[in-house]
Amino acid sequence: MAKKADTGNIGYWAFLIGVLIAIVAGLASAAGSLGGAGETVLAVLVVLGVVVGFLNIMDKNPTTFLIAVLAISATAGAFDPLNQFAIGGYIHAIISNMVAFVWPAAVIVGLKVIWDLAAK
């Protein structure tokens, strides 16, 4: 009998890489050095978010994850007043990238929760 592949490490690494890319790309974007790679970075973050949604969150604490995503999304605009300072642009860019990373996972987890509720 074939042994089931351990997807825990893939999901862990996808999450870690997604967070690091969101931070580094946010810093580069705010500094103006990301150039035309912004769309590619967002595509990578979305793909990594999908991987995280399928592999990391599905059977753990979906409600907690969805609340955390809503909290991050709701506070993203709260840093706009800081844009007049140098650090505000960096914080805004990082959080925007984090939102782009976690929303695909939230959609997948939300659909799974809805499916589970409808199936009962």
C-alpha positions, 0 to 999 in steps of 0.5 A: 500500500502506498504511503500518503504524502505528507503535505504538512511541510509543503503547506508550512513552506508555502505559508512561510515563503508567502509571508516572506515574499509579502514583506520583502515585496512590500518593502521593495514596492514602497521603496520604488524598486519593485519595477514591473515585477509587481504583477508577478509577485501578486500572482505568486502570492495568490498561488501560494495562498491557494496552496495554504488554503488547501493544505494548511487550514482546511481541517484546523481552525477555519473560523479562527483563520477567517476572522484573522483574515477579516481583521487583517483586511479591515485594518489595512486602510488604518495605516493610510494616515501614516503615509505622510511618514516614510514608514507608513508607505512600507506598512501599507505595502506589506499589509496589502501584500499580506491581504493578497496572500491570505484572501485566496486561502480565505475563499477556499476555506470559506467555501469548505466551511459552507460545503460542510454546513450545507452537507449536514 
